[in-house]
Amino acid sequence: MEKKIITVTALNRYLKYRFDQDDNLKDIRLKAEISNFKRHSRGHLYFSLKDESSQVSAVMFSQNAMKLKFEPKEGSKVIVEGYVSIYEATGNYQVYVTAMAEEGLGDLYQAFEKLKIKLNEAGLFDSAHKLPIPVFPKVVGVITSPTGAAVRDIINIINRRYPLTKIVVYPALVQGEEAKFSIVKMIEKANQDSIADVLIVGRGGGSIEDLWAFNEEIVAKAIYDSKIPIISAIGHETDTTIADFVSDLRAPTPSGAAELVVPDQKNLLETLINYQQKMRTYVNRVLTAESRHLNQLLSSYVFINPARLIEKPTMQLMHLTDRLTQTRPDKLLITAFEKVTRLEDTLNGLYRDRLRHEAIQFVNLAEKLELLNPLNLMKKGYAIVKKDGKIIKSIQPFHINDHIDISMVDGTIQATIDQILKDG
């Protein structure tokens, strides 16, 4: 079978793929010595890693090189972390370094990470426990070496920025085996003195070994237990310690802590001047408005003719007086009596009129009744015939020998029917 022909590029690409897929090469740690060290103008580091019998090319790109805690150089003994891959253009495989530590410091980094995890899980890093930094501290306590450059920088910057603040230096060892005990002692003393409003704890730059006192657990707990807020100011901006995580505020450097702990008097003066200008503008605006209002009042009719002020109240008083007079009890009684008298007169008049009317009606009805009175008819010779007490108007109910009563104008005749004669 004929073998397939491939290009060099394809070969290098395939080898790179195989390297990148190998789990053993994705995350490696090497202990070696640096040789052929070169720093590129863009910050990349190119070097070889070697031991007694072998060497391999290595590169560390600038974004990772910026995180280094030391300055690597020719002959440095190091421990590196990274991955292995092939540079396709040349076909050379090399180590791509992502992290680097000086040999012997690897154990320190492991101890740092272990303590960091422990204290974080214990809640010492929680923001809920962090104390606020006072804006205008009267006293600033500084826990650091009394002879180092850091304390001089802090004092100079605070005095320049806000000379009203008093500075109390608590001298402490910041390097060496006894440093952790000295730092803890000064934090406890500052809390016992209770004169400082805020504490700055720190030192200038140095190696991880120099700064190690600030990675000790007892220092972290002393910072956490402090009733006075603490600003950590340890090393350079790229240095990170356990104390930075526990502190109430982290400053990148001791000088940075001095700038954070007090306000700048220049800014305060500028702010006061701005407030003064705003206040002056506001007062002038108010005075102008009130002056305009005063002029309007002075030109109004009430100042020209003050008597006009009481015209309306006087009219209201008169109106109320009239209403009050009308509502006096004796006045109301007189008015009510007059009303009752008027009603009585009206009622008597109506009564008389009604009596007169009724009398006339009575006379008219009596006259009509008189005209209809049977006695008047009887006076003319008429009589009323009754049978068994009933008035009989016809001869039909009568029979011979019936007894009847004949009522006349002056009496009654009892008779017996002897004969009944019909008309016609």
Residue pairs with C-beta under 8 A, 6 or more apart in sequence:
6 14
8 91
9 88
11 91
12 86
12 88
12 91
13 88
15 86
15 91
15 93
16 85
16 86
16 88
19 25
19 84
19 85
19 86
19 93
20 26
20 85
25 83
25 84
25 85
26 83
27 81
27 83
28 81
28 82
28 83
28 84
28 95
29 79
29 80
29 81
30 49
30 79
30 80
30 95
31 51
31 78
31 79
31 103
32 49
32 50
32 51
32 77
32 78
32 80
33 49
33 50
33 51
33 75
33 76
33 77
33 78
34 47
34 48
34 49
34 72
34 73
34 74
34 75
34 76
34 78
35 47
35 48
35 49
35 50
35 55
35 74
35 75
36 46
36 47
36 48
36 74
37 45
37 46
37 47
37 72
37 73
37 74
37 76
38 45
38 46
38 47
39 45
39 46
40 46
40 62
42 62
43 61
43 62
43 65
43 66
44 59
44 60
44 61
44 62
44 65
45 59
45 60
45 65
45 72
45 97
46 57
46 58
46 59
47 58
47 59
47 60
47 72
48 55
48 56
48 57
48 58
49 55
49 56
49 58
49 78
49 80
49 95
50 56
56 93
56 94
56 95
57 92
57 93
57 94
57 95
58 80
58 82
58 94
58 95
58 96
58 97
59 94
59 95
59 96
59 97
60 82
60 96
60 97
60 98
60 100
61 96
64 97
64 98
64 99
66 238
67 99
67 238
68 100
69 101
69 207
69 208
69 238
69 239
70 101
70 102
70 207
70 208
72 78
72 100
76 102
77 102
77 103
77 104
78 100
78 101
78 102
78 103
79 100
79 101
79 102
79 103
79 105
79 106
80 95
80 97
80 99
80 100
81 97
81 98
81 99
81 100
82 95
82 96
82 97
82 98
82 99
83 95
83 96
83 98
84 93
84 94
84 95
84 96
85 93
85 94
85 96
86 92
86 93
86 94
87 93
87 94
101 109
105 208
105 209
108 208
108 209
108 212
108 215
109 208
111 215
112 215
112 242
115 215
115 217
115 220
115 242
116 242
116 245
118 217
119 125
119 217
119 220
119 242
119 245
119 246
120 245
123 129
124 220
124 221
124 224
124 245
124 246
125 245
125 246
129 224
130 229
130 248
130 249
131 228
131 229
131 230
131 248
132 229
132 248
133 198
133 229
133 231
133 248
133 249
133 260
133 261
134 197
134 198
134 229
135 263
136 162
136 164
136 262
136 263
137 165
137 196
137 197
137 198
137 261
137 262
138 164
138 165
138 166
138 197
139 165
139 166
139 167
139 168
139 195
139 196
139 197
140 158
140 165
140 166
140 167
140 168
140 196
140 197
140 198
140 199
140 200
140 261
140 262
141 168
141 169
141 170
141 190
141 195
141 196
141 198
141 199
141 200
141 228
142 151
142 154
142 155
142 167
142 168
142 169
142 170
142 199
142 200
143 170
143 172
143 183
143 186
143 187
143 190
143 199
143 200
143 201
143 202
144 150
144 151
144 154
144 169
144 171
144 172
144 174
144 200
144 201
144 202
144 203
144 254
145 151
145 171
145 172
145 173
145 174
145 175
145 203
146 169
146 171
148 174
148 203
148 204
149 204
150 202
150 203
150 204
150 233
150 254
151 169
151 254
153 254
153 255
153 258
154 167
154 200
154 233
154 254
154 255
154 257
154 258
155 167
155 169
155 258
156 258
157 255
157 258
157 259
158 165
158 167
158 258
158 261
158 262
159 167
161 258
161 259
161 262
161 263
161 264
161 265
162 262
162 263
162 264
162 265
162 268
163 265
165 262
168 190
168 193
168 195
168 196
170 186
170 189
170 190
171 186
172 179
172 182
172 183
172 185
172 186
173 179
173 182
173 183
173 213
174 182
174 183
174 202
174 203
174 213
174 214
175 203
175 206
175 210
175 213
176 213
179 213
180 213
180 216
180 218
180 219
181 218
183 201
183 213
183 214
183 219
183 222
184 218
184 219
184 222
187 199
187 201
187 222
187 223
187 226
187 230
188 222
190 196
190 199
190 226
190 228
191 226
191 227
191 228
194 227
194 228
196 228
197 228
198 228
198 229
198 230
198 231
198 261
199 226
199 228
199 229
199 230
199 231
200 230
200 231
200 233
200 251
200 254
200 257
200 258
200 261
201 214
201 223
201 230
201 231
201 232
201 233
201 234
201 243
201 247
202 214
202 231
202 232
202 233
202 234
202 235
202 251
202 254
202 257
203 211
203 214
203 233
203 234
203 235
203 254
204 235
204 254
205 235
205 236
205 239
205 253
206 235
211 234
211 235
211 239
211 241
213 219
214 232
214 234
214 241
214 242
214 243
214 244
215 241
215 242
215 243
216 242
217 242
219 242
219 243
220 242
220 243
220 245
220 246
223 230
223 232
223 243
223 246
223 247
224 246
229 248
229 249
230 247
230 248
230 249
231 247
231 248
231 249
231 250
231 251
231 257
231 260
231 261
232 241
232 243
232 244
232 246
232 247
232 249
232 250
232 251
232 257
233 251
233 253
233 254
233 256
233 257
233 258
234 241
234 243
234 244
235 241
235 253
236 252
236 253
237 252
237 253
237 256
244 250
249 260
251 257
251 259
251 260
297 303
301 308
302 308
302 309
325 331
370 376
374 382
374 384
375 409
378 384
378 407
378 408
378 409
379 409
383 406
383 407
383 408
384 391
384 406
384 407
385 391
385 392
385 404
385 405
385 406
385 407
386 392
386 404
386 405
386 406
386 407
387 397
387 398
387 402
387 403
387 404
387 405
392 398
392 404
395 420
395 422
398 404
398 417
398 420
399 417
399 420
400 417
400 418
400 419
400 420
401 416
401 417
401 418
402 416
402 417
403 414
403 415
403 416
404 414
404 415
404 416
404 417
405 412
405 413
405 414
406 412
406 413
406 414
406 415
